């Protein structure tokens, strides 16, 4: 009689819920839950994902892995008997998470398989303190929200701007001077020469490629910051990659870069040996002629050279199905003992891959 009642109750449970998914025979009532709009500082939020073992053998939840440290899961590791019920409680902490929509996953691994539980919602930001908004200490009371910015690609004829937010967190007026230590010649920067006590402002900067005189490849600027005549140890670093207008080719007619390899390994090289050289091929597998704009060495360890010419920058035109050979040289006598790394950047007018990189490594021994 008791067994019959248990079976009846189980049937009512199963029929009264719409099961969203299962790890047969472990079945969940739902695998998705939306918390709605929650505050960043509103505390943790929990949801219990209920399930039932509809099989004839016990099942064990072995592990629940989450996609973010902000999400945790609570569950029992005891075997779930046939017709047994249980729950996995997924907890989400929105503190210090980005505002806006979020989605997190919890993957349930059992003795019979796995499935994914998903939580979603939207976070409204909390009011941040001054020290959170301006986390970097530049010096002499000057604070900033960041000191590095990468624009990524900037096409010819276009410009891009951004800014660092700054604040005078002192009771005295601050005099500010930015001193270039590495210049691209294309950076426009505007900033206040002085900040009153507790005044907030911005350092506005950008690259403009709309003026005459094309430039290609890496644009990098490093600005040292002097505050009241004292040099800060925290420079401002800004960079971008100048490329061709990607709309100048129709997709069906565009050039296309293909590299013979993306990784050059020199292996072990004695420091007192002559220069070592490896070669790679740059092939145009597209329709239109390919223009190689620049071949750069990020750290100066590897020296690239187009075979047949001394040029490593400027226009090198490769016809359709044509090949250019690049010799890559390292000078062991000028390298430090140990592992050395470099990266070549190849800038072309391939609209889909304007910049391709080749990693270079070597082990220098005495």
C-alpha positions in Angstrom: 0.0 0.0 0.0 2.8 2.4 1.0 4.7 1.5 -2.2 1.6 2.2 -4.3 1.2 5.6 -2.7 4.9 6.4 -3.3 4.5 5.5 -7.0 1.3 7.6 -7.2 3.0 10.6 -5.7 6.0 10.2 -8.0 3.6 10.2 -11.0 1.9 13.3 -9.8 5.4 15.0 -9.4 6.5 14.0 -12.9 3.2 14.9 -14.6 2.8 18.1 -12.7 6.1 19.5 -14.0 7.4 20.2 -17.4 10.9 18.7 -17.5 13.3 20.9 -19.4 16.1 18.4 -19.8 17.6 15.3 -18.3 20.7 13.2 -17.7 18.8 10.0 -18.2 17.4 8.9 -15.9 18.1 12.0 -13.7 15.5 14.6 -14.8 15.3 18.3 -13.9 12.1 20.2 -13.6 14.0 23.2 -15.3 17.5 23.9 -16.4 17.2 27.7 -16.8 16.4 30.4 -14.3 16.2 34.2 -14.7 16.9 36.2 -11.6 15.5 39.3 -13.3 17.1 42.7 -12.5 19.3 42.6 -9.4 21.6 45.1 -7.7 25.4 44.6 -7.8 25.4 45.2 -4.0 22.2 43.4 -3.4 23.8 40.3 -1.9 24.0 36.7 -3.3 21.1 35.1 -5.1 20.1 31.4 -5.0 18.0 29.1 -7.0 17.2 25.5 -6.4 17.1 23.3 -9.5 15.0 20.3 -8.5 15.3 16.8 -10.0 14.1 13.3 -9.7 15.7 9.9 -10.4 13.2 8.2 -12.7 15.5 5.2 -13.2 15.8 1.9 -11.4 19.4 2.4 -10.1 20.9 4.9 -7.7 22.6 7.9 -9.3 25.4 10.0 -7.8 26.1 13.7 -8.5 29.9 13.6 -8.9 30.6 17.2 -9.5 29.1 20.6 -10.5 31.5 22.9 -12.4 30.7 26.6 -12.8 31.8 29.0 -15.5 32.8 31.8 -13.1 34.1 32.3 -9.6 31.0 34.4 -8.9 28.9 31.2 -9.3 28.9 28.3 -6.9 26.8 25.2 -6.4 25.6 23.2 -3.4 24.5 19.6 -3.8 24.5 16.3 -2.0 27.1 13.6 -2.9 24.9 10.8 -1.5 23.4 8.4 -4.0 19.9 9.3 -5.2 17.7 6.3 -4.9 15.3 5.3 -7.7 12.3 7.7 -7.6 14.4 9.8 -5.2 14.3 13.6 -5.4 16.9 16.2 -4.8 18.1 19.7 -5.7 21.2 21.6 -6.8 21.3 25.1 -5.4 23.2 27.5 -7.7 24.4 30.7 -6.0 25.3 33.9 -7.8 27.2 36.8 -6.3 26.9 40.0 -8.5 29.4 42.0 -6.4 32.1 43.5 -8.7 30.6 41.9 -11.8 30.0 44.0 -14.9 26.7 45.8 -15.1 24.1 44.7 -17.7 23.0 41.3 -18.8 24.8 38.2 -17.5 24.6 34.4 -18.1 26.4 31.8 -16.1 26.5 28.0 -16.4 26.8 25.2 -14.0 27.6 21.8 -15.5 26.3 18.8 -13.6 28.4 15.6 -13.8 26.7 12.4 -12.7 27.5 8.7 -12.8 25.2 8.6 -15.8 26.2 11.7 -17.8 26.1 15.5 -17.6 23.9 18.4 -18.3 24.1 22.2 -18.1 22.1 24.5 -15.8 21.9 28.2 -16.7 21.2 31.3 -14.7 20.6 34.7 -16.3 19.6 38.2 -15.2 20.6 41.9 -15.4 22.8 43.8 -12.9 22.3 47.4 -12.0 25.7 48.9 -10.9 26.3 50.2 -7.4 27.9 53.6 -6.7 31.6 53.1 -6.6 34.0 54.9 -4.2 36.6 57.3 -5.4 39.4 54.7 -5.0 37.5 52.2 -7.0 36.9 54.7 -9.8 40.5 55.8 -9.8 42.3 52.6 -8.9 45.8 53.6 -10.0 48.1 55.8 -7.9 50.1 58.0 -10.3 51.8 60.0 -7.6 51.7 63.2 -5.6 47.9 62.8 -5.1 47.1 62.1 -8.8 45.0 59.0 -9.4 43.8 57.5 -12.7 41.3 54.8 -13.8 43.8 53.3 -16.2 47.3 53.9 -17.8 47.1 51.7 -20.9 44.9 51.7 -23.9 44.9 49.6 -27.1 42.8 50.9 -30.0 43.3 47.8 -32.1 42.9 48.4 -35.9 42.5 51.9 -37.2 41.9 52.1 -41.0 43.4 54.8 -43.3 41.2 57.9 -43.5 39.7 57.3 -40.0 40.4 58.4 -36.4 39.9 57.0 -33.0 39.8 58.6 -29.5 39.6 57.6 -25.9 40.6 58.9 -22.5 42.0 58.2 -19.1 39.9 59.6 -16.2 42.1 61.4 -13.5 41.4 63.0 -10.2 43.4 65.1 -7.8 43.0 63.3 -4.5 44.9 65.9 -2.5 44.3 69.2 -0.8 46.9 71.0 -3.0 46.9 72.1 -6.6 48.8 69.7 -8.9 50.8 70.7 -12.0 50.8 68.0 -14.7 53.2 67.6 -17.6 53.2 64.6 -20.0 56.6 63.9 -21.5 56.9 61.5 -24.5 59.5 58.8 -24.2 58.4 56.8 -27.2 56.5 58.5 -30.1 54.6 57.4 -33.2 54.3 61.0 -34.4 50.5 60.4 -34.8 49.2 60.8 -31.3 47.1 63.8 -30.4 46.8 64.2 -26.6 45.0 66.9 -24.6 45.1 67.2 -20.8 44.7 69.8 -18.0 48.0 71.4 -17.1 46.8 71.8 -13.5 44.2 70.2 -11.2 42.6 71.9 -8.3 42.2 70.0 -5.0 39.8 67.0 -5.6 39.1 68.1 -9.1 38.2 65.4 -11.7 39.2 65.5 -15.3 40.4 63.4 -18.3 43.5 62.9 -20.4 42.0 62.8 -23.9 44.0 61.1 -26.7 43.6 59.6 -30.1 45.1 58.8 -33.5 44.0 60.5 -36.7 44.8 58.7 -39.9 42.6 61.1 -42.0 45.4 63.5 -42.7 47.8 63.2 -45.7 50.7 60.7 -45.5 49.7 57.1 -45.0 51.2 55.2 -42.1 51.0 51.5 -41.5 51.8 49.0 -38.7 52.1 49.5 -35.0 51.6 53.0 -33.6 52.9 53.2 -30.0 53.3 56.1 -27.7 54.6 56.1 -24.1 54.1 59.2 -22.0 55.9 59.8 -18.8 53.9 61.8 -16.2 55.4 64.6 -14.2 53.4 65.8 -11.2 54.6 68.9 -9.5 58.0 68.4 -11.2 58.4 64.8 -10.0 58.5 61.9 -12.5 55.9 59.1 -11.9 57.0 55.5 -12.3 53.7 54.8 -14.0 53.8 55.7 -17.7 50.8 56.1 -20.0 50.9 53.5 -22.9 48.8 53.9 -26.0 48.9 51.9 -29.1 47.1 51.0 -32.3 47.6 49.1 -35.6 47.3 51.3 -38.7 45.9 49.3 -41.7 44.3 49.8 -45.1 40.6 50.6 -45.6 39.1 47.1 -45.5 36.2 48.2 -47.7 38.3 48.8 -50.7 37.9 45.2 -52.0 34.8 43.2 -52.7 34.9 39.9 -50.7 35.1 37.9 -53.9 38.1 39.9 -55.2 40.1 40.5 -52.1 43.7 39.4 -51.5 44.2 36.7 -48.9 47.3 36.0 -46.8 48.5 32.5 -46.2 51.7 31.8 -44.1 53.8 28.7 -44.4 54.0 28.7 -40.6 53.0 30.7 -37.6 55.8 29.5 -35.2 59.5 29.6 -35.9 61.6 27.5 -33.5 65.3 28.0 -33.6 65.8 25.4 -31.0 69.0 25.4 -28.9 71.7 27.8 -30.1 75.2 28.4 -28.7 75.8 32.1 -27.8 79.1 32.1 -29.6 77.8 30.7 -32.9 77.1 32.8 -36.0 73.8 34.3 -36.8 70.9 31.8 -37.2 68.3 32.1 -40.0 64.9 30.5 -40.8 62.6 31.3 -43.6 58.9 31.6 -44.0 56.6 32.1 -47.1 53.9 34.7 -47.4 51.5 33.6 -50.1 48.6 35.5 -51.7 45.8 32.9 -52.2 43.3 35.6 -53.0 42.3 37.3 -56.3 43.5 40.9 -56.1 47.3 41.6 -55.7 48.3 41.6 -52.0 50.2 44.5 -50.6 52.6 43.9 -47.7 52.7 47.1 -45.7 55.1 46.2 -42.9 56.9 43.4 -41.2 57.7 44.3 -37.6 59.7 42.7 -34.8 57.9 43.3 -31.5 61.0 43.0 -29.3 63.8 43.4 -31.8 65.3 39.9 -31.2 64.2 38.6 -34.6 65.3 40.5 -37.7 63.0 40.0 -40.7 64.1 40.6 -44.3 62.3 40.0 -47.5 64.6 37.9 -49.7 65.6 39.8 -52.8 65.2 43.2 -51.2 66.3 45.0 -48.1 62.8 46.3 -47.4 60.9 45.2 -44.3 58.3 47.9 -44.6 56.6 49.8 -47.4 54.7 48.5 -50.3 55.7 45.0 -51.4 53.1 43.7 -54.0 52.4 40.0 -54.2 50.3 38.9 -57.2 47.5 36.3 -57.0 49.1 32.9 -56.1 52.4 34.7 -55.7 54.9 34.1 -52.9 57.3 36.3 -50.9 60.1 34.7 -48.9 61.0 36.3 -45.6 64.3 35.5 -43.9 64.2 35.7 -40.1 67.5 36.1 -38.4 68.6 36.0 -34.7 72.0 37.0 -33.5 72.9 34.7 -30.6 75.9 36.8 -29.5 73.5 39.7 -28.8 70.9 37.6 -26.9 70.8 36.8 -23.2 71.4 33.2 -22.1 68.1 31.3 -21.7 64.8 31.3 -23.5 64.2 34.3 -25.8 60.9 35.1 -27.4 59.8 37.5 -30.1 56.8 38.0 -32.4 56.7 39.2 -36.0 53.7 41.3 -37.1 52.9 41.1 -40.8 50.7 44.0 -41.9 48.9 43.6 -45.3 45.8 44.8 -47.1 44.0 41.5 -46.6 40.7 42.9 -45.3 39.9 39.8 -43.3 43.4 39.4 -41.6 45.2 42.8 -41.8 47.7 41.7 -39.2 49.2 38.2 -39.0 51.7 37.2 -36.3 54.5 34.7 -36.2 55.9 33.6 -32.9 59.7 33.2 -32.7 61.6 31.3 -29.9 65.1 30.1 -29.2 67.1 28.8 -26.3 70.5 30.5 -26.0 73.3 28.5 -24.3 76.8 29.6 -23.3 
